Amino acid sequence: MVRDAQVVQYISSLGETLAKATDSRGLSWHFQVVDSKEVNAFAVPGGWVYVNRGLIERAENMSELAGVLGHEIAHVTRRHSVQQMQQAQGANAGVTVLCTLTKVCDNGAASAAINVGGTALFAKFSRSDEQEADEEGVRTTLKAGISPTGIPDMFRILLKERQSNPGALDAFFATHPLEESRISATEALIATYSANQLRNLQKDTQAFQTFRRRLQSLPPSPAPRKR
């Protein structure tokens, strides 16, 4: 995790603003920046949201980062993460039986392969979950007074980079199915709001640009761990 006080304060403040706009259960939210150059973001049940440094450094303005946070918040409020964990628990029960009835888990390499495979199986949200999180992200940013156009704009940035440098975004696309249709779908949803509703929404702030520069000034992220 990035422990720099300025970075932690900003991501927490922005995240809390978005969460308060949509969370009806009063969860205790936690937002963290992962010190990784890989492009990714993820959420786990209970209000924990993580955004990789590599993704933030690609965001050009505040609304794009807010869109990512709004999307991940939706995975929590819509209980997508809980549903994944329930599925994973069922799979892990099968792995436990396999280890009990055979000696396969006595082999370190085989045991590690089972753990990796089980994790990867449930790491990817369904397309319907992603669509729902996109839609909720649009509504959340609007409620928070932030332009929702950052969501399709961020999609464009990531898709463009995938074309020019595919390997750099492997982690993100492994867990977030992303097609051109998600850009058109979010733009169509935004277009259903009146010009008056979309007027005077924040797209960027000096605070975000200061935060981004601060993040870029920190020592380079550690190399990814070898699996």
LOMAR-863731 format. One record per residue (C-alpha): x, y, z; residue in one letter. Coordinates in steps of 0.2 Angstrom, whole numbers, padded with zeros to 4 digits, always signed. Example, Ala and Ser with C-alpha at 12.3 -4.5 7.8 and 13.67 -1.06 7.14 Angstrom:
REM residues 2
+0062-0022+0039a;+0068-0005+0036s;
REM end
This chain:
REM residues 227
+0000+0000+0000m;+0005+0018-0003v;+0007+0025+0015r;+0011+0043+0010d;-0001+0054+0020a;-0006+0066+0006q;-0010+0052-0005v;-0020+0042+0008v;-0030+0058+0013q;-0035+0062-0005y;-0041+0045-0010i;-0050+0043+0006s;-0059+0060+0005s;-0064+0057-0013l;-0070+0039-0010g;-0080+0044+0006e;-0088+0058-0004t;-0094+0045-0017l;-0099+0032-0005a;-0109+0044+0006k;-0119+0048-0010a;-0125+0031-0013t;-0123+0019+0002d;-0139+0017+0011s;-0132+0005+0024r;-0119+0016+0032g;-0104+0005+0029l;-0087+0010+0036s;-0078+0013+0020w;-0059+0011+0017h;-0050+0017+0001f;-0032+0012-0002q;-0019+0015-0016v;-0010-0001-0020v;+0009+0002-0024d;+0008-0007-0041s;+0012-0001-0058k;-0001-0013-0065e;-0018-0006-0070v;-0031-0013-0059n;-0044-0009-0046a;-0055-0020-0035f;-0067-0020-0020a;-0071-0033-0007v;-0086-0034+0005p;-0088-0022+0019g;-0083-0006+0010g;-0064-0010+0006w;-0059-0002-0011v;-0042-0003-0018y;-0035+0006-0034v;-0018+0002-0041n;-0006+0016-0043r;-0004+0012-0061g;-0022+0016-0065l;-0022+0032-0056i;-0007+0038-0065e;-0017+0035-0082r;-0031+0046-0076a;-0031+0063-0083e;-0043+0071-0072n;-0053+0069-0056m;-0069+0063-0064s;-0060+0048-0072e;-0054+0042-0055l;-0071+0046-0047a;-0079+0035-0060g;-0067+0020-0056v;-0071+0022-0037l;-0090+0024-0041g;-0089+0008-0051h;-0080-0002-0037e;-0091+0005-0024i;-0106-0002-0034a;-0098-0019-0033h;-0100-0018-0014v;-0117-0010-0013t;-0124-0022-0026r;-0116-0037-0016r;-0107-0043-0032h;-0091-0046-0021s;-0101-0056-0008v;-0109-0067-0022q;-0092-0070-0028q;-0086-0075-0011m;-0100-0087-0009q;-0096-0095-0025q;-0078-0097-0020a;-0082-0105-0004q;-0092-0118-0013g;-0077-0121-0024a;-0065-0122-0009n;-0076-0135-0001a;-0072-0146-0016g;-0054-0142-0015v;-0054-0147+0003t;-0062-0164-0001v;-0049-0167-0015l;-0035-0163-0002c;-0043-0175+0011t;-0046-0190-0001l;-0029-0189-0011t;-0011-0184-0008k;-0012-0170-0021v;-0010-0156-0008c;+0006-0164-0001d;+0015-0158-0016n;+0019-0139-0014g;+0018-0135-0033a;+0001-0144-0035a;-0006-0135-0019s;-0001-0118-0026a;-0008-0122-0043a;-0025-0126-0034i;-0025-0110-0024n;-0021-0099-0040v;-0034-0108-0050g;-0047-0106-0037g;-0043-0088-0035t;-0043-0084-0054a;-0060-0094-0056l;-0069-0081-0046f;-0059-0065-0049a;-0069-0060-0065k;-0086-0051-0063f;-0099-0056-0075s;-0104-0044-0089r;-0121-0041-0081s;-0112-0036-0065d;-0100-0025-0074e;-0115-0016-0083q;-0124-0014-0067e;-0108-0007-0058a;-0106+0005-0073d;-0124+0011-0072e;-0123+0013-0053e;-0106+0022-0055g;-0115+0035-0067v;-0128+0038-0054r;-0116+0039-0039t;-0105+0052-0048t;-0120+0063-0052l;-0126+0062-0034k;-0109+0067-0028a;-0109+0082-0040g;-0095+0075-0051i;-0096+0073-0070s;-0101+0055-0075p;-0092+0057-0092t;-0076+0052-0083g;-0082+0034-0084i;-0083+0032-0103p;-0067+0043-0104d;-0057+0031-0093m;-0063+0016-0104f;-0057+0025-0119r;-0040+0028-0111i;-0038+0009-0106l;-0044+0002-0123l;-0032+0014-0132k;-0018+0008-0122e;-0023-0010-0124r;-0021-0008-0143q;-0004+0000-0141s;+0003-0010-0126n;-0008-0025-0123p;+0003-0033-0109g;+0002-0017-0098a;-0016-0020-0094l;-0017-0039-0093d;-0022-0038-0074a;-0036-0026-0077f;-0044-0035-0092f;-0042-0052-0083a;-0054-0046-0070t;-0065-0032-0079h;-0072-0037-0096p;-0072-0022-0106l;-0078-0019-0124e;-0083-0004-0134e;-0101-0007-0130s;-0098-0001-0112r;-0093+0016-0118i;-0108+0018-0129s;-0119+0011-0115a;-0113+0023-0102t;-0114+0038-0114e;-0132+0033-0118a;-0136+0033-0099l;-0128+0050-0097i;-0138+0057-0111a;-0154+0052-0102t;-0151+0066-0090y;-0156+0084-0094s;-0143+0098-0098a;-0148+0106-0081n;-0144+0090-0071q;-0127+0089-0080l;-0123+0108-0078r;-0110+0113-0066n;-0103+0096-0062l;-0085+0095-0057q;-0074+0087-0070k;-0057+0091-0063d;-0049+0100-0048t;-0032+0107-0043q;-0033+0095-0028a;-0033+0080-0040f;-0019+0086-0050q;-0008+0089-0034t;-0013+0072-0028f;-0008+0064-0045r;+0009+0074-0046r;+0012+0068-0028r;+0010+0050-0032l;+0021+0051-0047q;+0035+0059-0037s;+0036+0044-0025l;+0049+0031-0027p;+0044+0018-0041p;+0032+0004-0037s;+0041-0013-0033p;+0042-0025-0047a;+0027-0038-0048p;+0029-0054-0038r;+0033-0069-0048k;+0020-0082-0047r;
REM end
